[in-house]
Amino acid sequence: MKTWIIIFFLSFGYMVHAQHIVSEGVAYEVKGKSIFKGGIDITHTLDKGKKDNIFKTHKNQKKVTKRAEKAKKKQDKAHKKAAKDLKKKQKAQRKYLKATKRLQQDEAKFKRLKERGHLSPNAEEKWLEKLDSSKKNVEKIRKKL
């Protein structure tokens, strides 16, 4: 049973790989080195010049389809890269907005605590270091934009 399934899929794959060619207004089907017209093998009935012409057309058609597939892959890759870059820029923008918001909140809190007199000299020094590192972080993120 397995062999019949394998044979079926192999023959189906062989049939799928047939290329339809139109040469001099007549439709042919090329499968490997055989030429079919209307499902009948006419490889031996054609003269050498016509065979060569059909195979040449087949080869050119294969090249064109390969080029088209390659161009499509390249376009898809460029599209994915553009989407990835856009996502990266949006993420950087969100980080920047978050960092600036955090900096503003920290500055406001520092001012409130300083005005009320709730900061010791050590705490004030720590707050200044924290604000300085936040400012550096904002500048670093801004450069990435």
Buried (B, 14 or more C-beta within 10 A) or exposed (E): EEEEEEEEEEEEEEEEEBBEBEBEEEEBBBBEEEBBBEEEEBBEEBEEEBBEBBBEBBEEBEEEEEEEEEEEEEEEEEEEEEEEEEEEEEEBEEBBEEBBEEBEEBBEEBEEBEEEEEBEEEEBEEBEEBBEEBBEBBEEBEEEE
